[in-house]
Amino acid sequence: MQFMISMKFTDQGIRTIKDAPKRTQAARELAKKLGIEIKQVYLTTGESDLVAFVETSNGDNVAKMALALGSAGNVHTRISRAWTEEEYFKLVSELP
């Protein structure tokens, strides 16, 4: 399963932005422990500051990761399930 985690920096997160590489590495290590593979992390403009695309076999693990990231105080998170183009077309083909 694929998920998109949208993140917005908190005041603390932006004040300590120079720690971002260490925080990202820590997030990768956490993800690995939870059985999640972080595919990509992007700095973005607009509503979110960061977006990460992750894969896992268990959606509960992504919720755990988002809770852990949020509890560190540097970002607010939102999780969205994402379907690949192939999965999307399969869903459409199965419509009644």
C-alpha atoms as one frame of an Amber mdcrd trajectory, in Angstrom:
protein
   0.000   0.000   0.000   1.153   3.504  -0.787   0.535   6.551   1.346   1.289
  10.234   1.089   2.258  11.981   4.314   1.839  15.752   4.081   3.702  17.759
   6.685   3.623  21.370   7.792   6.407  22.775   9.943   5.520  23.886  13.445
   7.165  27.001  14.910   9.683  24.684  16.571  10.306  22.829  13.313  11.080
  25.940  11.304  13.235  27.468  14.086  15.374  24.317  14.068  15.291  23.768
  10.293  19.058  23.221  10.149  18.411  19.925  11.968  16.204  18.746   9.084
  18.763  16.285   7.643  19.126  14.586  11.056  15.360  14.525  11.533  14.835
  13.016   8.096  17.374  10.292   8.817  15.670   9.573  12.145  12.320   9.345
  10.318  13.829   6.855   7.851  15.087   4.728  10.746  11.684   4.872  12.449
   9.964   3.925   9.205  12.236   0.918   8.764  11.444  -0.278  12.307   7.732
   0.016  11.493   8.001  -1.864   8.197   7.627   1.253   6.047   9.774   2.208
   3.107  10.106   5.939   2.487  10.250   6.220  -1.296  10.621   9.988  -1.687
  10.608  13.145   0.412   9.891  16.488  -1.241  10.080  20.076  -0.023   6.925
  21.702  -1.390   5.207  25.047  -1.738   1.582  25.661  -0.927  -0.439  24.070
   1.852   2.275  21.579   2.886   5.956  22.171   3.527   7.007  18.552   3.000
   5.459  15.535   1.324   6.697  11.969   1.744   5.589   8.993  -0.319   5.826
   5.715   1.563   5.009   2.045   1.031   3.971  -0.512   3.614   1.892  -3.652
   3.918  -0.020  -2.291   6.917  -1.720   1.111   7.037  -1.699   1.093  10.843
   2.076   1.449  10.667   1.739   4.728   8.782  -0.600   6.062  11.465   1.973
   5.102  14.107   4.689   6.876  12.155   2.593  10.030  11.745   1.813  10.059
  15.466   5.491   9.651  16.322   6.533  12.417  13.920   3.867  14.749  15.279
   4.793  14.018  18.886   8.361  15.215  18.234   6.886  18.688  17.753   8.505
  19.662  14.444   5.659  18.949  12.015   1.912  18.512  11.808   1.007  15.523
   9.632  -1.834  14.419   7.358  -2.018  10.950   5.845  -3.621  10.051   2.522
  -3.878   6.596   0.965  -2.531   6.641  -2.593  -3.298   4.214  -5.398  -0.924
   3.726  -8.311  -2.197   4.396 -11.804  -2.442   0.649 -12.368  -4.437   0.154
  -9.148  -6.659   3.095 -10.049  -7.463   1.693 -13.491  -8.161  -1.728 -11.966
 -10.643  -0.144  -9.539 -12.345   1.666 -12.386 -12.559  -1.520 -14.465 -14.326
  -3.282 -11.574 -17.089  -0.694 -11.214 -20.593  -2.117 -11.632
